[in-house]
Amino acid sequence: MPSDSRRLSVLTKELAQYLPHLSVDCVVFGFHNSDLKLLLLKWKNASVWQLPVGYIRNRESVDAAAQRVLRSRTGLRSVHLSQFHAFGGLKRKESDFRRCFESQHVETPPDAWPTHRVVSIGYYALVDFLEVRPRPDGISDAASWFPINGRPRLAFDHDEIVQWALDMLRSSLDSPKAAATLLPERFTMPELHRLHEAVLDCRLDRRNFQKRMLERDLVERLPERRIGGAHRAPYLYRFKTHRLDAGFQRRRA
């Protein structure tokens, strides 16, 4: 087993490939069993959870870095990402990140990590829950989904980042592209209704909701019904293709 000094040397060499001041933080949303879900990673040797994050390589765009981080954590090769805010508060010190590595029992000398801030670019991703295969990264030993309102307290300022992303998702929910990414290609009206309730975190009148969706000409009813439930089989719907922006149509891995 390599010594702490050897592990530190390898880590320092790897970090030299990245911009030390700039990273991406990714908020990954999925929808399953009427719950809005959030993908989180747990640090090795510690009960600490955080968002999928990563530094930006020296010769890599910010968008490409976010796609790389999402691909390595979800297994999806094409994910719709929205950049929503930059986080550069005065408390964002490298000492916070050093504690992460110390939790793995890697001893770092006082001058191993600078004390400058790391500015992070926030992205949120909307994914098909059933297509994701959560994968931990090099400093974590678990990757799991949590209900948005049942998540553990997160490391650093990640709870603030999640709230920013959630606000952005809520403001975009009137556009069909967000719901089209979180739902299967064919869905029932109750599923669409539950998605809106989960994201907005409030109750919505079912009849008024369906009337509004149909009046806005966002969805079309299919001849098939959802078979197998305990209640009367509801009709299936899909979003009208011409109402989806070309760049936001459903993408498959």
Backbone hydrogen bonds in HBPLUS format (Angstrom, degrees):
<---DONOR---> <-ACCEPTOR-->    atom                        ^
c    i                          cat <-CA-CA->   ^        H-A-AA   ^      H-
h    n   atom  resd res      DA  || num        DHA   H-A  angle D-A-AA Bond
n    s   type  num  typ     dist DA aas  dist angle  dist       angle   num
A0007-ARG N   A0003-SER O   2.93 MM   4  6.21 163.5  1.95 155.0 159.4     1
A0008-LEU N   A0004-ASP O   2.88 MM   4  6.05 154.6  1.94 147.7 154.9     2
A0009-SER N   A0005-SER O   2.96 MM   4  6.14 149.9  2.06 139.4 147.4     3
A0010-VAL N   A0006-ARG O   3.01 MM   4  6.31 160.5  2.05 153.0 157.3     4
A0011-LEU N   A0007-ARG O   2.94 MM   4  6.11 160.1  1.98 146.4 152.4     5
A0012-THR N   A0008-LEU O   2.83 MM   4  6.00 160.3  1.87 150.6 155.5     6
A0013-LYS N   A0009-SER O   3.04 MM   4  6.24 156.3  2.10 145.3 151.5     7
A0014-GLU N   A0010-VAL O   2.98 MM   4  6.25 156.1  2.04 149.2 155.7     8
A0015-LEU N   A0011-LEU O   2.93 MM   4  6.18 159.2  1.97 151.8 157.4     9
A0016-ALA N   A0012-THR O   3.19 MM   4  6.37 132.0  2.43 138.2 149.4    10
A0016-ALA N   A0013-LYS O   3.28 MM   3  5.27 136.6  2.48  94.6 106.1    11
A0017-GLN N   A0014-GLU O   3.14 MM   3  5.80 163.6  2.16 116.3 121.3    12
A0018-TYR N   A0015-LEU O   3.03 MM   3  5.47 166.0  2.05 117.4 121.0    13
A0058-ASN N   A0017-GLN O   3.02 MM  41  6.02 154.2  2.08 152.7 147.9    14
A0019-LEU N   A0056-ILE O   2.77 MM  37  5.71 167.8  1.78 174.9 173.1    15
A0119-VAL N   A0021-HIS O   2.76 MM  98  5.99 146.6  1.87 165.6 158.5    16
A0023-SER N   A0119-VAL O   3.02 MM  96  6.41 150.7  2.11 149.8 154.6    17
A0121-ILE N   A0023-SER O   2.88 MM  98  6.32 159.2  1.93 147.8 149.8    18
A0024-VAL N   A0054-GLY O   2.83 MM  30  5.54 158.1  1.88 158.7 165.4    19
A0054-GLY N   A0024-VAL O   3.09 MM  30  5.54 140.3  2.25 152.6 158.9    20
A0025-ASP N   A0121-ILE O   3.07 MM  96  6.15 158.7  2.12 137.0 141.5    21
A0123-TYR N   A0025-ASP O   2.97 MM  98  6.28 158.3  2.01 164.2 166.6    22
A0026-CYS N   A0052-PRO O   2.90 MM  26  5.44 170.2  1.91 173.6 175.7    23
A0027-VAL N   A0123-TYR O   2.82 MM  96  6.18 165.6  1.84 155.4 160.0    24
A0125-ALA N   A0027-VAL O   2.77 MM  98  6.12 157.7  1.82 154.2 157.9    25
A0039-LEU N   A0028-VAL O   3.15 MM  11  5.49 153.2  2.23 147.5 154.7    26
A0029-PHE N   A0125-ALA O   2.81 MM  96  6.02 174.0  1.82 170.3 168.3    27
A0127-VAL N   A0029-PHE O   3.04 MM  98  6.29 163.9  2.07 168.8 173.7    28
A0030-GLY N   A0037-LYS O   3.09 MM   7  4.91 153.6  2.17 122.5 127.4    29
A0037-LYS N   A0030-GLY O   2.62 MM   7  4.91 175.2  1.63 152.3 153.0    30
A0032-HIS N   A0035-ASP O   2.97 MM   3  5.39 161.8  2.00 154.1 157.9    31
A0035-ASP N   A0032-HIS O   2.93 MM   3  5.39 158.5  1.98 116.7 123.9    32
A0148-ILE N   A0036-LEU O   2.85 MM 112  5.79 156.3  1.91 166.3 160.4    33
A0038-LEU N   A0146-PHE O   2.72 MM 108  5.20 146.2  1.83 146.8 158.6    34
A0146-PHE N   A0038-LEU O   2.87 MM 108  5.20 144.9  2.00 137.8 149.1    35
A0040-LEU N   A0144-SER O   2.89 MM 104  5.56 171.7  1.90 161.2 163.2    36
A0144-SER N   A0040-LEU O   2.92 MM 104  5.56 151.5  2.00 154.0 162.6    37
A0041-LEU N   A0050-GLN O   2.87 MM   9  5.40 167.1  1.89 158.8 163.3    38
A0050-GLN N   A0041-LEU O   2.82 MM   9  5.40 150.4  1.90 151.5 161.6    39
A0042-LYS N   A0142-ALA O   2.94 MM 100  5.24 158.4  1.99 140.3 145.0    40
A0141-ASP N   A0042-LYS O   2.95 MM  99  6.07 145.1  2.08 158.5 169.6    41
A0043-TRP N   A0048-VAL O   2.86 MM   5  5.61 159.9  1.90 163.8 169.8    42
A0044-LYS N   A0139-ILE O   3.16 MM  95  5.99 150.5  2.25 132.4 129.7    43
A0155-ALA N   A0049-TRP O   2.96 MM 106  6.14 152.9  2.03 161.7 170.4    44
A0065-ALA N   A0061-SER O   3.00 MM   4  6.25 150.4  2.09 145.0 153.0    45
A0066-ALA N   A0062-VAL O   3.06 MM   4  6.39 156.8  2.12 150.2 155.8    46
A0067-GLN N   A0063-ASP O   3.00 MM   4  6.31 159.8  2.04 151.1 156.5    47
A0068-ARG N   A0064-ALA O   2.93 MM   4  6.13 153.5  2.00 144.5 152.0    48
A0069-VAL N   A0065-ALA O   2.94 MM   4  6.20 162.0  1.98 153.0 157.1    49
A0070-LEU N   A0066-ALA O   2.99 MM   4  6.19 166.5  2.01 151.6 155.2    50
A0071-ARG N   A0067-GLN O   2.86 MM   4  5.99 156.5  1.92 147.2 154.1    51
A0072-SER N   A0068-ARG O   3.02 MM   4  6.19 159.1  2.07 149.3 154.2    52
A0073-ARG N   A0069-VAL O   3.11 MM   4  6.29 137.1  2.30 143.1 154.3    53
A0074-THR N   A0070-LEU O   2.88 MM   4  5.80 145.4  2.00 150.4 157.7    54
A0075-GLY N   A0071-ARG O   2.92 MM   4  5.00 147.6  2.02 129.5 137.1    55
A0135-ARG N   A0073-ARG O   2.86 MM  62  4.71 143.5  1.99 137.2 138.0    56
A0133-ARG N   A0074-THR O   3.01 MM  59  5.25 177.4  2.01 143.6 143.3    57
A0082-SER N   A0124-TYR O   2.94 MM  42  5.37 152.3  2.02 147.7 156.8    58
A0124-TYR N   A0082-SER O   2.90 MM  42  5.37 152.6  1.97 141.5 148.9    59
A0084-PHE N   A0122-GLY O   2.91 MM  38  5.74 162.5  1.94 145.4 150.9    60
A0122-GLY N   A0085-HIS O   2.72 MM  37  5.26 170.7  1.73 178.2 178.1    61
A0087-PHE N   A0120-SER O   2.73 MM  33  5.12 168.3  1.74 158.1 162.3    62
A0120-SER N   A0087-PHE O   2.90 MM  33  5.12 164.6  1.92 146.4 148.4    63
A0092-ARG N   A0089-GLY O   3.03 MM   3  5.61 167.0  2.05 119.7 123.2    64
A0093-LYS N   A0091-LYS O   2.89 MM   2  5.64 127.9  2.16 110.5  94.7    65
A0118-VAL N   A0092-ARG O   3.18 MM  26  5.95 135.9  2.38 132.7 144.7    66
A0096-ASP N   A0093-LYS O   3.14 MM   3  5.78 146.7  2.26 112.9 119.7    67
A0097-PHE N   A0094-GLU O   2.93 MM   3  5.14 118.4  2.32 100.9 116.2    68
A0098-ARG N   A0094-GLU O   2.86 MM   4  6.19 149.8  1.95 152.7 162.7    69
A0099-ARG N   A0095-SER O   3.19 MM   4  6.40 148.1  2.30 142.5 148.3    70
A0100-CYS N   A0097-PHE O   3.00 MM   3  5.18 130.6  2.26  99.2 112.5    71
A0102-GLU N   A0098-ARG O   2.94 MM   4  6.24 153.1  2.01 150.3 159.1    72
A0103-SER N   A0099-ARG O   2.98 MM   4  6.13 133.6  2.21 137.5 148.0    73
A0103-SER N   A0100-CYS O   3.26 MM   3  5.28 133.2  2.49  92.1 104.2    74
A0104-GLN N   A0101-PHE O   2.95 MM   3  5.26 150.8  2.03 104.6 114.0    75
A0105-HIS N   A0102-GLU O   2.85 MM   3  4.92 154.4  1.92 110.7 113.1    76
A0112-ALA N   A0109-PRO O   2.94 MM   3  5.28 166.9  1.95 123.8 125.5    77
A0131-GLU N   A0128-ASP O   2.97 MM   3  5.49 150.9  2.05 117.1 126.0    78
A0132-VAL N   A0129-PHE O   3.33 MM   3  5.62 154.6  2.40 107.0 113.9    79
A0140-SER N   A0137-ASP O   3.32 MM   3  5.39 168.9  2.33 109.0 111.0    80
A0150-GLY N   A0147-PRO O   2.87 MM   3  4.91 160.2  1.91 109.4 115.8    81
A0158-HIS N   A0155-ALA O   3.07 MM   3  6.00 164.5  2.09 147.1 151.8    82
A0160-GLU N   A0157-ASP O   3.13 MM   3  5.47 122.5  2.47 104.4 117.6    83
A0161-ILE N   A0157-ASP O   3.16 MM   4  6.53 151.2  2.24 144.8 153.5    84
A0162-VAL N   A0158-HIS O   2.92 MM   4  6.13 157.3  1.97 147.0 152.1    85
A0163-GLN N   A0159-ASP O   3.08 MM   4  6.32 156.8  2.13 144.5 150.3    86
A0164-TRP N   A0160-GLU O   3.04 MM   4  6.33 156.7  2.09 148.5 154.4    87
A0165-ALA N   A0161-ILE O   2.99 MM   4  6.27 165.0  2.01 152.2 155.9    88
A0166-LEU N   A0162-VAL O   2.83 MM   4  6.04 157.6  1.88 152.3 158.9    89
A0167-ASP N   A0163-GLN O   2.95 MM   4  6.14 158.1  2.00 148.3 153.6    90
A0168-MET N   A0164-TRP O   3.04 MM   4  6.36 154.5  2.11 148.2 155.3    91
A0169-LEU N   A0165-ALA O   2.87 MM   4  6.17 156.1  1.93 150.2 157.0    92
A0170-ARG N   A0166-LEU O   2.92 MM   4  6.13 161.8  1.95 150.9 155.5    93
A0171-SER N   A0167-ASP O   3.05 MM   4  6.26 152.9  2.12 143.7 150.7    94
A0172-SER N   A0168-MET O   3.11 MM   4  6.31 131.2  2.36 139.5 151.9    95
A0172-SER N   A0169-LEU O   3.11 MM   3  5.15 134.8  2.32  96.8 109.4    96
A0173-LEU N   A0170-ARG O   3.35 MM   3  5.24 159.2  2.40  99.3 105.4    97
A0175-SER N   A0172-SER O   2.97 MM   3  5.62 155.0  2.03 117.3 125.0    98
A0180-ALA N   A0176-PRO O   2.89 MM   4  5.94 155.2  1.95 154.9 162.9    99
A0181-THR N   A0178-ALA O   3.17 MM   3  5.41 137.4  2.36 101.7 112.7   100
A0182-LEU N   A0178-ALA O   3.30 MM   4  6.60 147.2  2.41 145.7 154.5   101
A0183-LEU N   A0179-ALA O   3.02 MM   4  6.04 140.7  2.18 151.8 159.8   102
A0187-PHE N   A0237-TYR O   2.94 MM  50  5.30 160.6  1.98 145.1 151.3   103
A0237-TYR N   A0187-PHE O   2.56 MM  50  5.30 155.6  1.62 158.7 167.4   104
A0192-LEU N   A0188-THR O   3.11 MM   4  6.49 156.9  2.17 150.6 156.6   105
A0193-HIS N   A0189-MET O   2.86 MM   4  6.07 157.4  1.91 152.9 159.9   106
A0194-ARG N   A0190-PRO O   2.87 MM   4  6.06 157.5  1.92 146.1 151.4   107
A0195-LEU N   A0191-GLU O   2.99 MM   4  6.18 150.1  2.08 143.8 151.8   108
A0196-HIS N   A0192-LEU O   3.19 MM   4  6.48 161.6  2.22 148.5 151.8   109
A0197-GLU N   A0193-HIS O   3.09 MM   4  6.38 157.6  2.14 147.4 153.9   110
A0198-ALA N   A0194-ARG O   2.88 MM   4  6.04 156.1  1.94 147.6 153.9   111
A0199-VAL N   A0195-LEU O   2.99 MM   4  6.21 164.3  2.02 156.2 159.5   112
A0200-LEU N   A0196-HIS O   2.94 MM   4  5.92 166.1  1.96 149.0 153.7   113
A0201-ASP N   A0197-GLU O   2.74 MM   4  5.43 123.2  2.07 134.0 147.3   114
A0202-CYS N   A0197-GLU O   3.32 MM   5  5.34 144.6  2.46 132.0 141.4   115
A0209-PHE N   A0205-ASP O   2.92 MM   4  6.02 150.6  2.01 148.6 157.9   116
A0210-GLN N   A0206-ARG O   3.03 MM   4  6.25 168.0  2.04 154.8 156.2   117
A0211-LYS N   A0207-ARG O   3.03 MM   4  6.21 166.0  2.05 151.6 155.9   118
A0212-ARG N   A0208-ASN O   2.92 MM   4  6.05 156.3  1.98 144.2 150.6   119
A0213-MET N   A0209-PHE O   2.98 MM   4  6.27 160.1  2.02 154.9 159.8   120
A0214-LEU N   A0210-GLN O   3.04 MM   4  6.26 161.7  2.08 153.8 158.1   121
A0215-GLU N   A0211-LYS O   2.89 MM   4  6.03 157.6  1.94 149.1 155.9   122
A0216-ARG N   A0212-ARG O   3.05 MM   4  6.14 147.0  2.16 145.0 152.6   123
A0217-ASP N   A0214-LEU O   3.07 MM   3  5.14 156.0  2.13 103.0 110.3   124
A0240-LYS N   A0218-LEU O   2.96 MM  22  5.89 168.6  1.98 146.1 147.6   125
A0220-GLU N   A0238-ARG O   2.90 MM  18  5.68 156.5  1.96 161.0 168.2   126
A0238-ARG N   A0220-GLU O   3.13 MM  18  5.68 145.1  2.26 146.8 157.3   127
A0222-LEU N   A0236-LEU O   2.80 MM  14  5.46 175.7  1.80 157.7 156.8   128
A0236-LEU N   A0224-GLU O   3.03 MM  12  5.90 156.6  2.09 152.3 146.7   129
A0226-ARG N   A0234-PRO O   2.74 MM   8  5.55 160.8  1.77 166.4 170.5   130
A0243-ARG N   A0240-LYS O   2.89 MM   3  5.47 154.7  1.95 117.2 125.5   131
A0244-LEU N   A0241-THR O   3.08 MM   3  5.42 162.5  2.11 112.7 118.3   132
A0248-PHE N   A0245-ASP O   2.87 MM   3  5.35 162.1  1.90 119.4 125.5   133
